[in-house]
Amino acid sequence: MASAQTGTGKTACFTLPLLQHICNSPKKSEKPAIRALVITPTRELAEQVGVSVRTYGRHMSLKSTVIYGGVNINLQKTRLRKGVDVLVCTPGRLLDHIRQQTVDLSKIDIFVLDEADRMLDMGFVHDIRKILTVMPENKSRQNLLFSATFSDEIKLLADRLLNQPEWIQDEKRNSAANMVEQKVYHVDKERKRELLSHRIGMLNWRQVLVFTRTKHGANRLADQLNKDGLKSKAIHSDKTQGARRRALEEFKLGKTRVLVATDIMARGLDIDQLPFVVNYDLPDVPEDYIHRIGRTGRAGKVGMAVSLVSGGEKKQLHNIERLLKREIPKEVLEGYEPDPNKKTKSFKREKGELDPSRKKKNDENQKKKKIMKKTKNWNPSKKSAPKRKF
């Protein structure tokens, strides 16, 4: 298990030794077989890791491929049939291939979980357990877990999945990148967009990654910023893979000034010399704050992370500062002072949006399972409806 600050080169830390191990170790069989498996939580991160594998191994006689959902599975099957040494994937699409018996994981030497804390939370841990059942025994492969943050609960869970794991940590656990300047602006919720446009325009910010809490909020903010004359695009899980890829590429090339995203963009993505990250909404999970602001200040470059905090987000701010074990500098801009007489309300999640709390999500899943069990064998034709009294 390895923990390091965002932007310090964790991908290279597992990719380079992985490639060297495969080149120096004899194959277990003459048939092409997958020898290294890397699983990431998002499609964008899988693409990025795939590029790193191809770049670092371009002078080696190795084959690699990337598979994830949202695209044609038949093209992926074709590439897998030709044989690959290194497979980079997301868990959902990998399970699709396992069910269709189009992938063989029985010869895996190295298994990597990138952004391991997210991969082992209640949203992914069941998928990971299913994948482990079709892989070689724990003692016959090397398991590597990498992330910038590890909660105590996730660390305990990882200990159970691993075989006598070693813990490697380059900084204190759950620490933010040292090269990121952090600042909080206190402002009323209704004036956040106005303040954001003012900062981008007045300070001439040219490349800004903005995080919102919800997908609907990302769409709405991108539309509003476009009306303000700031070319913006939204990226989240409801967008098609093609739209997500185009939005990210245009942002990297500087064609889009503001990219408004949900936490799908908070993990592992490397945007070269990104100068500004803005938390339009604070995340409910404090560790997500570290990953968000870690999109800037990477590879020794200086970056700035700004958070727009309304009165209803004081609890989230307190939890973030407690995790960081430090206070974030705060400022109130003239003309954008919060109304002291205004009653603050805690954030209410929009209909259809998932609560990021791991425990709450699990409780809801358990309730659904109980309901399904009760109704599974119910047959309305065998049981007459109760008589109604008028």
C-alpha positions, 0 to 999 in steps of 0.5 A, a space after each residue: 500500500 502506497 500513499 503520496 501527495 497528488 501530483 507526485 508521480 504515483 502512476 510512474 511508481 507502479 508502471 515502470 516496475 510493472 513493465 520491468 517485471 514483465 520483461 524480465 520474467 518468463 511467461 507462464 505459457 506460450 499462449 498470450 496472457 494478461 500478466 498485469 491488471 490495473 483498475 481505476 475508478 473512472 474512464 478518464 483515469 483509465 485512459 491516462 494510465 493507458 497512455 503512461 503504459 504505452 509511453 513508458 513501454 514504447 521500446 518494449 515488445 509488450 502489448 497493452 489496452 484500455 477497456 471501459 464502459 460507454 463504448 463498443 464492447 466488440 472492439 474491446 473483445 477483438 483487442 483482447 483476443 489478439 492478446 495483451 500483456 497489460 490491461 487497464 480498465 474500470 471495474 464495471 466493464 471488466 465484469 462485463 467481459 468476465 461474464 461473457 468469458 472474453 477475458 482471462 485473468 488466471 495468469 495475473 502476476 501484478 494487480 494494481 488498484 489506482 485511487 484505491 480508497 475510492 475503489 474500496 469504498 462501498 460503491 466498488 468493493 463488491 465489484 473488486 471482490 468478484 474480480 478477485 475470485 477469477 484471479 490467481 491466489 493472493 500468494 501467487 501475485 503482487 497486489 499494489 494499492 495507490 492513493 493520495 488518501 486512505 481513511 482508517 476504514 479503507 486501510 483496514 479493509 485493504 489489510 484484509 484483501 492483501 497478504 502481509 502488506 507493506 505500508 509506504 508513505 512519503 508524507 503524512 497521511 491525507 495531506 494536501 499538495 505543498 505547491 497548492 495555495 489554498 483560499 476560502 471566499 465567504 459568499 452567499 450561495 446566490 452570489 457564487 456564480 457572480 463572484 466566480 465570473 468576477 474573479 476569472 474576468 478581473 484576474 484574467 484566469 485562463 484555465 480554470 477547473 470548477 467542481 460542483 456537487 451535482 451534475 445538474 449544477 455543473 450543466 447550469 453553471 456552465 450555461 451561466 458562465 457562457 452567458 457571462 462571456 466565459 467559454 465553458 463546458 460541463 463534464 460528468 457521468 451523464 455525458 457520453 464518452 465522446 462528449 467527455 473526451 472532447 470537453 477534456 481535450 478542448 480544455 487541455 488545449 486551451 480552447 475552453 476557458 472553464 471546465 465545470 465538473 463533478 468529482 469524476 474529474 477529481 481522481 488522478 487526472 493530470 492536466 499539464 500546468 493547470 493553474 486554478 481549481 475552484 470548489 464552487 460547492 464543497 464536497 461532502 467527503 473531506 478526502 475528496 477536497 484533497 483530490 480536487 485541489 490536487 489537479 493543480 500544483 502538480 510535478 513541482 508547479 505552483 497552483 491555486 485552489 479557491 473555495 466559495 463557501 456559503 453559510 450552509 457549508 460551514 460543517 463541510 469546511 470544518 471537516 476539511 480543515 480537521 482532516 488537513 489539521 490546519 486552517 485555510 486562509 479566509 477572505 471576504 471580498 468587498 461587494 460580496 459580503 454575506 448577508 448577516 441577517 440571512 438564514 442559512 440552510 444546509 445543502 439538500 441533495 437534488 432529486 436523483 443525485 446519489 449521496 456520496 456517503 458510503 454508509 448511507 448508500 450501503 444502507 439504501 442498498 440493503 433496504 432495497 434488497 429486503 424489499 425485493 426478497 419480500 416481493 420476489 415470490 408474490 403472485 397477484 393471481 393467487 392472492 385476491 385483493 382486499 375488499 374495500 369498504 365504502 
